[in-house]
Amino acid sequence: MFKNLLRHQFGNLQSKMFPAYFTMVGICCAISVASFGYLHPWNSSTVADKYQLGFLLSSFSFNLTNLFVFTPMTVEMMKHRHIR
């Protein structure tokens, strides 16, 4: 896409693809966290399991931050630059 589309077309395509991509990754992270939490209850989990759950939760929170904070800012900046 980067090589075959014009800059504005590629930017418009990315502004549609990024939210869908981060939404899908967020859904998969949520399923992973829920599955891991269900299969490894907190009371009977090892230290390694607790670390793994912490890393899964942090990746989920980083993805949500990317989806709800950075993606809208990036799309807005791209639209602002395309107007000029």
C-alpha positions in Angstrom: 0.0 0.0 0.0 2.8 2.4 0.9 4.4 2.0 -2.5 1.2 1.9 -4.6 -1.1 4.5 -3.2 -0.8 8.3 -3.1 0.2 9.8 0.2 -3.3 11.1 0.9 -5.0 7.9 -0.1 -2.6 5.9 2.1 -3.2 8.2 5.0 -7.0 7.9 4.6 -6.6 4.1 4.5 -4.5 4.1 7.6 -7.0 6.3 9.5 -9.6 3.5 8.9 -7.3 0.5 9.4 -5.6 1.6 12.7 -8.7 1.8 14.9 -10.0 -1.5 13.5 -6.6 -3.1 14.1 -6.3 -1.8 17.7 -9.9 -2.8 18.4 -9.2 -6.4 17.3 -6.0 -6.5 19.3 -7.8 -5.2 22.3 -10.5 -7.9 22.0 -7.8 -10.6 21.7 -6.0 -9.2 24.7 -9.2 -9.1 26.7 -9.9 -12.8 25.8 -6.3 -13.7 26.7 -6.5 -12.0 30.1 -9.9 -13.5 30.9 -8.8 -17.0 29.8 -5.6 -16.8 31.8 -7.3 -15.5 34.8 -9.9 -18.3 34.6 -7.3 -21.0 34.1 -4.9 -19.7 36.8 -6.9 -18.5 39.8 -5.1 -15.8 41.9 -5.1 -17.8 45.1 -3.5 -20.9 43.6 -1.2 -19.3 41.0 2.6 -19.2 41.2 4.7 -16.1 41.1 5.4 -16.7 37.4 1.7 -16.9 36.7 1.1 -13.6 38.5 3.9 -11.9 36.5 2.4 -13.3 33.3 -1.0 -12.0 34.2 0.6 -8.6 35.0 2.3 -8.5 31.6 -1.0 -9.5 29.9 -2.8 -6.7 31.7 -0.2 -4.2 30.9 -0.2 -5.0 27.2 -4.0 -4.7 27.3 -3.8 -1.3 29.0 -1.1 -0.1 26.5 -3.3 -1.2 23.6 -6.3 0.6 25.0 -4.2 3.7 25.5 -3.1 3.5 21.9 -6.7 3.0 20.7 -8.3 5.8 22.7 -5.5 8.3 23.0 -2.8 8.1 20.4 -4.8 6.9 17.4 -7.3 9.8 17.5 -4.5 12.3 18.0 -2.6 10.8 15.0 -5.6 10.7 12.8 -6.4 14.3 13.7 -2.9 15.5 13.0 -2.9 13.6 9.7 -6.1 15.3 8.6 -4.8 18.7 9.7 -1.7 18.1 7.6 -3.6 16.9 4.5 -5.7 20.1 4.5 -2.7 22.3 4.0 
